[in-house]
Each structure stands twice: as C-alpha cells, then as structure tokens.
Amino acid sequence: MPGSIGEVDVLQMYRETGALLEGHFLLRSGRHSPMFLQSTTLLQHPLYAEAVGEGMAGLFEDLEVDFVIGPAMGGVVLAFVTAKHLGSRALFAEKEPQGGMYVREGLTIRPGERFLAVEDVITTGGSVQRAIAAARAKGAECIAVGAIVDRSGGRADFGVPFRTLTTLEFPTYDPADCPLCKAGVPLQEV
Ligand SMILES: [Zn+2]
C-alpha cells in the first residue's frame, strides 16, 4: 500500500506492482536493456495512481494551471490523477495516423489557457512533445512538463520547467555489443 508521497520510493512502487521488469528488453530506441518500467502495470492500481498523482501535483503547487494533458494511452490516467490534486481539468492527446497528435472535440481548450504536460517515463520526450504541440495548436500555453521518471540522462529539454518524481539511469546496450545477447538471454520487445 502506498503511503503519502514524499515517503514513497517511486521505484519501490514499480517493484511492488510488478511494473519493474528485469530481463532483456528491446527498447523503442533499438538498444537493449536489462530493465524496463511498465507504468501501465503500476497505474492500473487506483491507490498507487493516486499516490503518484498527489506527488506529481506537489511538484507543481507553485504554478497555476488550467489543465493537465498527457499523451494517450499512457498519459491519460497520469494526467487525470495529477489534475485531481491540482484542482484543474484533465485532457489527453491522441495519435494521428500521420504521426502527430491531436486533442479530440469535446475536450475544451480556450486560447491562452496554461497547461502542464505529463508523461510516465521520459526517455526522448518525443511523445509528450507531440501532446504539447496538440494543445498549443489550440492556442494554449505549456508552462511546465512533469514525469514520474526521468530516464533521459539529463537530455530532456522542453524550454519550460521540467520536474520528475525520480531520475533513473538504466544501462542500455548496442545490440552488437550486448552482454545479455552474448549470454543467450531471450530478447523481449517492449
Ligand atoms: Zn541484447
């Protein structure tokens, strides 16, 4: 059971819910890694999701936001629980067939509204960037970006304050030089 955030070790929450996978994974970047964080597995538990949302909201208490937006599907629950604790609206952006993202009709965005964009784990930040672009296209202003985990190695830069509950550095390997491949550990796509 998660306690109030601040006491909660984020990695421990992933562990407790079986969301910290250990083995041999093919990452979207094409590199191999012995670890993977499956945030969907963590956030399916409302109590854990609540604790994460409370923690995320705590990182942005100093800012006034009209809404929180996350990229679907991974960012939907996170945006919701964060918005709940910030007292703002929760929106999501969806993938377009062309590769960008859009905000569907019915999710109201008024020009000039200020928003926080969130994503579970940020590696390159590409997905949250597309969600930001979708909200900006409706005239809103991104004032901050939040994530549960920063895996970018300090490379993520959104031009606005970027705050995360934790920072993790997992080793990743070039497939040609991967010790897990050499050891014959079966590779899983994630
Ligand atoms: Zn490998």
Residues whose N, C-alpha, C, O or C-beta is under 5 A from the ligand:
A	BS01	ZN	H32 C178 L180 C181
